[in-house]
């Protein structure tokens, strides 16, 4: 005759260890994604101000092109020449012909010619979905 509590798993119980593992894995994925998304923009760029700027959601195939005051072109924390930027945009357009998009983070003091050069590379790669990042202008009270 046996006395005491049964040794096996109780009926109707839910295994918590796998659930905790999944939650921690999701937490790591979301933290890593947030860090990489933030690392794509150069922090030393002073965006131009606009009173009519609107916020938009980032698309999966959107490439962020940072243009510094000195005219450097930075994508994914790598300096690129205009030819390298054009080659990269052509590859993205080949992979996603209808979804390729570019968002330009240009410094407020950059050369207008540099902006035109970046736009020429976009046009040469047949990428026409282009947006410009800007900061919201604070209204005087």
Secondary structure, 3 states (H helix, E strand, C coil): CCCCCCCCCCCCCCCHHHHHHHHHHHHHHHHHHHHHHHHCCCCCCCECEECCCCCCCCCCCEEEEEECCCCCEEECCEEECHHHHHHHHHHHHHHCCCCCEEEEEEECCCCHHHHHHHHHHHHHCCCCEEEECCEECCCCC
